[in-house]
Structures are given as C-alpha cells and as structure tokens.
C-alpha cells in the first residue's frame, strides 16, 4: 500500500508531502496506481521548479519521496499543490486498498 502524508500550515497551505511504499496493484512496470501517484507528484514538483513558484527541496528513492515547499511562494504553487491533492484523492477513491492518505 502507498502511504501519502501531507502537512499543511495553519492557513491550510501544503508545506510538505511524503509518499512511501508500493501499491502492489500489479507487477512492477505495470502498476497503474504507482504510476498515477508518481506522475501526479512529479508534475507538481516539476511545475513548481520550472515556473520558479517556490523554493522546494525533495528526496526520492525507490518507494519513497519527500518534498518540502517554502512558505514564501507565488500563488501558482498552491494551485499545483491543490491539484496534486485532488488527483491523489481521486486515485484513492478508485483504489482504496492501494493508497492511504494522512493529513497532518
């Protein structure tokens, strides 16, 4: 199961997210749940970086990704991060046994 943890600031903005584990929906290379979660996360990170919307730091390895987003940011960063969460919740609705979301 993939565990997706998101941390928000007092005003509700995403300041950190972590993704850990594998879905095991299908064999490696054919797992659409892992691919969807990975794609959503990388889209948000790349968009923030390429458009210079906020300072971010991230680490990733097999089955693990953590990303910290600075509190000083342009509005577009929050649009991308909110879109990430919409996608993650939609994936979780369809694949409940494979993705767990924790908001802290």
C-alpha positions as CSV (number, residue, x, y, z in Angstrom):
1,X,0.0,0.0,0.0
2,X,1.2,3.5,-0.8
3,X,1.0,5.9,2.2
4,X,0.6,9.6,1.2
5,X,1.2,12.0,4.1
6,X,0.6,15.8,3.7
7,X,1.4,18.5,6.1
8,X,-0.4,21.9,6.0
9,X,0.4,25.2,7.5
10,X,-2.0,27.0,9.9
11,X,-3.6,28.7,6.9
12,X,-4.1,25.4,5.1
13,X,-1.3,25.6,2.6
14,X,0.7,22.4,1.8
15,X,4.2,22.7,3.2
16,X,5.3,19.1,2.9
17,X,4.2,15.8,1.4
18,X,5.7,12.3,1.7
19,X,5.0,9.2,-0.3
20,X,6.1,5.8,0.9
21,X,5.6,2.3,-0.3
22,X,4.3,0.5,-3.3
23,X,0.7,-0.2,-4.3
24,X,1.3,-3.8,-5.4
25,X,-1.8,-3.4,-7.7
26,X,0.1,-5.1,-10.5
27,X,3.6,-6.3,-11.2
28,X,6.5,-3.8,-11.3
29,X,6.3,-1.8,-14.5
30,X,2.6,-2.4,-15.0
31,X,1.3,-0.9,-11.7
32,X,-1.1,1.9,-12.8
33,X,-1.7,3.0,-9.2
34,X,2.1,3.6,-8.5
35,X,2.4,5.3,-11.9
36,X,-0.5,7.6,-11.3
37,X,0.7,8.7,-7.9
38,X,4.3,9.1,-9.1
39,X,3.2,11.2,-12.1
40,X,1.0,13.5,-10.0
41,X,3.8,14.1,-7.6
42,X,6.5,14.7,-10.2
43,X,4.1,17.0,-12.1
44,X,3.6,19.2,-9.1
45,X,7.3,19.3,-8.2
46,X,8.5,19.9,-11.8
47,X,5.8,22.6,-12.3
48,X,6.9,24.5,-9.1
49,X,10.5,24.2,-10.0
50,X,10.3,25.1,-13.7
51,X,8.0,28.0,-13.1
52,X,10.0,29.2,-10.1
53,X,6.9,29.4,-7.9
54,X,8.6,28.5,-4.6
55,X,11.7,27.1,-3.2
56,X,11.4,23.3,-2.7
57,X,13.6,20.5,-1.6
58,X,12.9,16.9,-2.3
59,X,14.5,13.5,-2.0
60,X,13.4,10.4,-3.8
61,X,14.4,6.8,-3.9
62,X,12.6,3.5,-4.7
63,X,9.3,3.6,-3.0
64,X,9.9,6.9,-1.2
65,X,9.5,10.6,-2.0
66,X,9.5,13.6,0.4
67,X,9.1,17.2,-0.6
68,X,9.2,20.4,1.4
69,X,7.8,23.6,0.0
70,X,8.8,27.1,1.3
71,X,6.1,29.2,2.8
72,X,7.1,32.1,0.6
73,X,5.6,31.3,-2.8
74,X,3.7,32.5,-5.7
75,X,0.0,31.7,-6.0
76,X,0.6,29.2,-8.8
77,X,2.4,26.9,-6.4
78,X,-0.8,26.4,-4.4
79,X,-2.8,25.7,-7.5
80,X,-0.4,23.0,-8.4
81,X,-0.3,21.5,-4.9
82,X,-4.1,21.7,-4.6
83,X,-4.3,19.9,-8.0
84,X,-2.0,17.3,-6.7
85,X,-4.3,16.6,-3.7
86,X,-7.3,16.5,-5.9
87,X,-5.6,13.8,-8.1
88,X,-4.4,11.8,-5.0
89,X,-7.9,11.8,-3.5
90,X,-9.4,10.7,-6.8
91,X,-6.9,7.9,-7.1
92,X,-7.6,6.8,-3.5
93,X,-11.4,6.8,-4.3
94,X,-10.9,4.3,-7.1
95,X,-8.1,2.2,-5.5
96,X,-8.9,2.3,-1.7
97,X,-6.9,-0.9,-1.0
98,X,-3.8,0.5,-2.5
99,X,-3.5,4.2,-1.4
100,X,-3.8,5.6,2.1
101,X,-3.9,9.4,2.7
102,X,-3.0,11.1,6.0
103,X,-3.3,14.8,6.5
104,X,-1.4,16.2,9.5
